[in-house]
Amino acid sequence: MSSEIKSNQCICDALCELKLLQDLLNNSQTKFFGRLLAKIAGTDTIPLLLITKKGDPLSFSSTEECFETIYFRIESIDKESCCTTISLLRPLDIEGNYSNSFCDLVRLEKTSICKNVDLSRICAIQLLETELLTRKIIIEPKW
């Protein structure tokens, strides 16, 4: 097996494991405590960046909602073809407005916009804090 095939399989396996953990957050329920994991985490999403083989973060834009993002949520994975479907997470600044600047990122917002990715284009995964999905944007009045 070539090193590139091993690398692709490793990325695919890592995303499968991440999807399993994300589903565990979303779907695990106990007899006495209900969906305790989701309550503790406060979200059903593990946000991530996908790094291309050129070393750049993968980015997609939404023409329907007029934004570009490098932040994603895993929706599904096809292990046979080593492809994944991701949904776009909209980056917001401290005022709750769209911002494509990493330095201004305060919160991520889930969208229903999905894209398919061939994982042979990806060489790394960077997980982000789940707090980015639950953080409240509060602007104090000046007066």
Backbone bond lengths (Angstrom), bond angles and torsions (degrees), N, CA, C in turn:
res aa  C-N    CA-C-N  psi(-1)  N-CA   C-N-CA  omega(-1)  CA-C   N-CA-C  phi
1 M - - - 1.447 - - 1.532 108.33 -
2 S 1.328 117.30 128.85 1.463 120.85 -178.52 1.524 110.60 -70.67
3 S 1.331 115.81 160.29 1.464 120.10 -178.65 1.524 111.43 -66.19
4 E 1.337 117.57 -31.16 1.468 120.12 178.62 1.523 110.82 -68.44
5 I 1.323 117.69 -40.47 1.466 121.01 177.84 1.521 109.89 -65.52
6 K 1.347 117.22 -41.01 1.465 121.11 177.29 1.523 110.38 -61.82
7 S 1.325 116.75 -42.51 1.458 121.69 179.56 1.525 110.78 -62.50
8 N 1.341 116.79 -45.52 1.466 121.02 178.34 1.518 110.45 -60.94
9 Q 1.341 116.95 -43.19 1.457 121.11 -179.36 1.525 110.53 -65.98
10 C 1.323 117.20 -37.10 1.462 121.79 178.91 1.530 110.43 -63.57
11 I 1.330 117.40 -45.46 1.468 121.81 177.64 1.522 109.62 -61.93
12 C 1.319 116.94 -44.60 1.463 121.97 179.67 1.532 110.46 -61.51
13 D 1.328 117.24 -45.76 1.467 121.40 179.20 1.524 111.48 -63.65
14 A 1.332 116.56 -41.31 1.465 120.57 179.59 1.526 110.86 -63.49
15 L 1.338 117.21 -42.31 1.464 120.06 178.74 1.524 111.43 -68.65
16 C 1.332 117.49 -33.94 1.473 120.69 175.47 1.523 110.24 -62.58
17 E 1.323 115.91 -42.95 1.467 119.87 178.28 1.522 110.81 -64.70
18 L 1.318 116.54 -41.40 1.458 120.95 178.34 1.528 111.11 -63.67
19 K 1.324 116.72 -41.48 1.470 121.35 177.39 1.523 110.15 -62.68
20 L 1.328 117.30 -40.26 1.459 121.83 177.36 1.530 110.79 -60.29
21 L 1.327 116.78 -44.67 1.466 120.68 177.89 1.526 111.52 -64.97
22 Q 1.320 116.24 -41.04 1.464 120.33 178.35 1.529 110.46 -63.03
23 D 1.334 116.99 -42.20 1.468 121.10 177.39 1.520 111.25 -65.73
24 L 1.327 116.62 -34.98 1.457 120.87 177.46 1.526 110.10 -62.43
25 L 1.320 116.63 -42.40 1.465 120.79 175.75 1.523 110.95 -58.53
26 N 1.313 114.91 -43.17 1.459 121.47 -173.10 1.523 113.89 -80.33
27 N 1.329 117.40 -37.64 1.463 120.16 -169.19 1.514 115.99 -110.54
28 S 1.331 118.54 -11.23 1.463 118.18 -176.68 1.523 109.99 -73.85
29 Q 1.300 114.38 134.29 1.460 120.25 -179.11 1.522 108.19 -141.30
30 T 1.314 115.81 136.43 1.458 119.94 178.02 1.516 109.65 -110.05
31 K 1.300 115.29 161.26 1.463 121.86 -177.64 1.527 111.66 -61.26
32 F 1.321 116.51 -41.85 1.461 119.75 -173.82 1.527 114.49 -100.44
33 F 1.326 117.30 -25.67 1.461 119.03 -173.19 1.522 114.41 -115.60
34 G 1.308 118.23 4.15 1.461 121.32 178.16 1.517 112.04 61.30
35 R 1.311 115.75 -135.24 1.476 121.62 -178.07 1.531 110.16 -91.40
36 L 1.314 115.56 61.49 1.458 121.85 -174.98 1.531 113.21 -60.03
37 L 1.324 118.01 -42.40 1.471 119.95 -179.34 1.525 111.97 -61.02
38 A 1.322 116.61 -42.69 1.470 120.14 178.90 1.525 110.55 -65.49
39 K 1.336 116.30 -36.41 1.469 119.75 178.38 1.519 111.00 -67.25
40 I 1.332 116.59 -40.79 1.463 120.37 179.64 1.531 110.34 -66.27
41 A 1.316 116.66 -47.15 1.470 120.79 -178.75 1.525 111.38 -72.40
42 G 1.328 117.00 -31.21 1.456 120.79 -179.95 1.520 113.78 79.74
43 T 1.326 117.31 4.50 1.458 120.90 -178.42 1.527 110.31 -156.32
44 D 1.319 115.77 164.53 1.468 121.14 176.75 1.527 111.15 -111.21
45 T 1.320 116.26 16.08 1.463 121.76 -173.01 1.523 111.17 -128.43
46 I 1.331 115.92 137.19 1.461 121.86 170.14 1.530 105.96 -109.25
47 P 1.338 117.45 104.29 1.465 119.85 -176.83 1.527 111.57 -72.26
48 L 1.341 115.29 148.68 1.459 119.26 -178.25 1.514 112.30 -151.96
49 L 1.326 113.72 161.70 1.461 123.39 170.17 1.517 106.75 -111.13
50 L 1.313 117.27 145.82 1.459 122.45 173.20 1.526 107.18 -113.69
51 I 1.329 116.28 126.12 1.461 121.29 -177.50 1.529 108.92 -100.19
52 T 1.333 116.34 127.45 1.469 121.26 -178.64 1.527 110.32 -76.98
53 K 1.311 115.60 168.67 1.466 120.75 179.31 1.526 112.09 -66.65
54 K 1.330 117.52 -15.78 1.465 121.02 174.98 1.530 111.14 -82.54
55 G 1.347 116.61 -7.35 1.462 121.14 179.22 1.514 114.45 92.87
56 D 1.324 117.41 4.24 1.463 121.68 -179.82 1.523 110.28 -100.06
57 P 1.340 116.92 150.21 1.469 118.11 173.32 1.532 109.68 -65.90
58 L 1.316 116.06 137.57 1.464 120.89 174.66 1.521 107.57 -65.35
59 S 1.316 117.39 137.43 1.464 119.54 177.77 1.519 109.74 -134.53
60 F 1.319 113.84 148.52 1.457 121.82 175.36 1.515 107.96 -134.50
61 S 1.320 114.97 154.21 1.459 119.21 175.28 1.516 109.15 -121.00
62 S 1.309 114.02 156.55 1.455 121.70 176.78 1.517 107.75 -114.05
63 T 1.319 116.30 114.65 1.460 119.17 177.64 1.520 110.48 -74.84
64 E 1.353 116.75 -28.70 1.470 119.87 179.98 1.526 111.32 -66.28
65 E 1.341 116.31 -41.37 1.462 120.04 -175.05 1.528 112.82 -111.26
66 C 1.326 117.34 7.04 1.470 123.79 173.72 1.530 114.23 52.88
67 F 1.318 117.08 59.25 1.453 120.32 171.55 1.516 109.83 -150.97
68 E 1.330 115.27 159.17 1.462 122.66 176.34 1.520 107.22 -121.51
69 T 1.342 116.61 144.85 1.457 119.23 -177.78 1.520 112.22 -147.78
70 I 1.326 114.14 154.39 1.462 121.86 172.60 1.532 109.86 -113.67
71 Y 1.337 116.53 7.14 1.466 122.45 -175.16 1.527 109.85 -108.21
72 F 1.351 115.64 134.43 1.461 119.87 -173.06 1.522 112.80 -139.54
73 R 1.330 113.35 165.60 1.464 123.93 172.10 1.526 106.84 -126.88
74 I 1.324 117.71 137.66 1.467 120.59 177.93 1.520 108.61 -77.54
75 E 1.319 116.42 128.92 1.463 121.46 176.45 1.524 111.19 -103.07
76 S 1.330 117.04 -43.27 1.469 120.86 178.72 1.526 109.24 -159.83
77 I 1.346 114.19 160.89 1.462 120.57 178.66 1.518 108.90 -136.69
78 D 1.327 115.67 135.49 1.460 121.82 173.40 1.526 106.75 -106.17
79 K 1.339 116.32 102.49 1.469 120.66 -176.61 1.525 112.33 -65.72
80 E 1.327 116.84 -30.81 1.470 120.00 -178.57 1.528 111.64 -64.00
81 S 1.327 116.26 -46.64 1.467 120.07 -178.45 1.524 112.34 -95.42
82 C 1.328 116.85 -4.65 1.464 123.05 -178.31 1.535 110.47 55.43
83 C 1.337 114.53 49.93 1.461 122.32 176.51 1.527 108.50 -124.00
84 T 1.304 116.14 154.69 1.455 120.35 178.58 1.523 110.14 -133.93
85 T 1.311 115.13 152.22 1.459 121.61 170.88 1.517 106.48 -105.92
86 I 1.320 115.66 126.28 1.459 121.19 179.97 1.520 108.90 -119.90
87 S 1.318 115.93 151.77 1.461 119.07 171.31 1.526 107.68 -105.81
88 L 1.313 115.03 148.59 1.456 121.32 -178.19 1.518 109.92 -80.77
89 L 1.325 115.97 137.69 1.456 121.97 173.30 1.523 107.57 -106.49
90 R 1.335 115.93 127.66 1.467 120.85 -176.98 1.534 109.37 -83.18
91 P 1.348 118.56 123.58 1.468 121.43 178.20 1.533 111.09 -81.52
92 L 1.332 115.59 133.67 1.460 121.34 -178.88 1.527 110.34 -122.84
93 D 1.330 115.65 148.57 1.463 120.62 177.38 1.529 109.91 -91.67
94 I 1.312 117.19 -171.74 1.464 121.90 -175.20 1.532 112.78 -64.43
95 E 1.327 117.13 -22.65 1.461 120.78 179.19 1.522 112.39 -93.49
96 G 1.333 117.10 0.79 1.461 120.71 179.62 1.513 113.70 84.99
97 N 1.330 116.59 13.47 1.460 121.63 178.55 1.526 109.83 -97.69
98 Y 1.341 115.60 152.84 1.461 120.61 176.88 1.522 109.74 -59.08
99 S 1.328 115.93 136.73 1.460 121.13 175.15 1.519 108.67 -146.47
100 N 1.322 117.16 131.10 1.463 119.23 177.70 1.521 111.75 -97.35
101 S 1.324 117.24 11.70 1.459 122.17 177.80 1.527 109.83 -91.25
102 F 1.333 116.40 123.44 1.465 120.78 179.01 1.527 110.64 -59.47
103 C 1.324 117.24 -35.89 1.469 121.57 -178.68 1.524 112.30 -66.75
104 D 1.326 118.01 -27.31 1.463 121.97 -178.83 1.522 112.91 -92.22
105 L 1.330 118.03 -3.95 1.465 121.48 -175.74 1.528 111.07 -64.54
106 V 1.333 115.24 123.69 1.459 121.78 176.90 1.519 110.36 -119.95
107 R 1.331 116.12 -34.65 1.459 120.38 -174.79 1.530 110.00 -148.69
108 L 1.341 115.48 151.15 1.463 121.90 172.70 1.518 108.61 -114.92
109 E 1.325 115.59 142.00 1.463 121.27 -178.71 1.528 109.06 -121.96
110 K 1.333 116.04 129.86 1.463 120.25 178.62 1.521 110.47 -66.46
111 T 1.331 115.49 145.69 1.463 121.54 172.86 1.527 107.74 -128.46
112 S 1.308 115.93 170.22 1.468 120.40 177.46 1.532 111.57 -97.06
113 I 1.319 117.22 8.08 1.464 121.97 -177.82 1.524 109.44 -83.11
114 C 1.332 116.08 122.17 1.469 121.52 -177.15 1.525 111.22 -116.52
115 K 1.310 114.89 148.99 1.468 122.85 176.82 1.523 108.18 -135.58
116 N 1.330 115.85 150.16 1.463 121.63 176.03 1.524 109.14 -98.92
117 V 1.334 115.48 139.96 1.462 120.78 -178.38 1.522 109.62 -129.75
118 D 1.326 115.57 128.60 1.460 121.75 171.72 1.528 106.34 -81.13
119 L 1.326 116.92 115.99 1.458 120.70 -173.90 1.525 113.67 -70.46
120 S 1.328 117.98 -6.60 1.467 119.46 174.49 1.532 110.46 -69.24
121 R 1.327 117.64 -14.80 1.471 123.01 177.34 1.526 112.18 -84.86
122 I 1.339 117.03 -10.30 1.464 122.32 -170.76 1.525 110.52 -107.15
123 C 1.347 116.02 138.93 1.473 119.16 177.95 1.522 112.59 -119.69
124 A 1.343 118.26 -12.50 1.467 119.94 -178.96 1.525 110.58 -155.54
125 I 1.330 113.76 157.43 1.463 122.41 177.90 1.521 107.02 -124.99
126 Q 1.316 117.70 133.07 1.461 121.78 175.58 1.523 108.09 -119.84
127 L 1.329 116.34 114.64 1.459 120.16 177.57 1.519 109.47 -80.28
128 L 1.327 115.51 149.73 1.459 121.97 178.40 1.525 109.24 -118.63
129 E 1.306 116.21 164.83 1.461 121.77 179.15 1.529 110.40 -64.98
130 T 1.335 116.62 132.86 1.467 120.19 176.52 1.523 110.80 -65.82
131 E 1.321 116.85 -21.19 1.462 121.61 177.82 1.532 111.88 -57.44
132 L 1.318 117.56 -25.24 1.467 120.82 178.80 1.528 112.15 -61.64
133 L 1.330 117.75 -21.45 1.463 121.06 179.14 1.524 112.71 -92.45
134 T 1.317 117.54 -16.67 1.467 120.08 -175.68 1.519 113.03 -111.67
135 R 1.311 116.80 -8.61 1.465 120.71 -177.14 1.526 110.31 -63.87
136 K 1.310 115.11 132.15 1.467 121.01 176.97 1.527 108.90 -84.77
137 I 1.300 115.39 142.66 1.459 120.48 175.99 1.523 106.85 -100.29
138 I 1.326 114.53 109.99 1.462 120.17 -177.22 1.523 107.89 -121.91
139 I 1.299 115.39 121.83 1.459 121.22 176.93 1.525 107.23 -108.71
140 E 1.308 115.73 118.70 1.463 121.02 178.45 1.531 109.64 -77.22
141 P 1.332 116.47 140.46 1.467 118.21 175.53 1.529 110.18 -67.75
142 K 1.323 116.54 149.19 1.464 120.99 -179.74 1.525 111.80 -74.71
143 W 1.286 119.74 -20.43 1.465 122.62 -173.19 1.478 111.89 -103.67
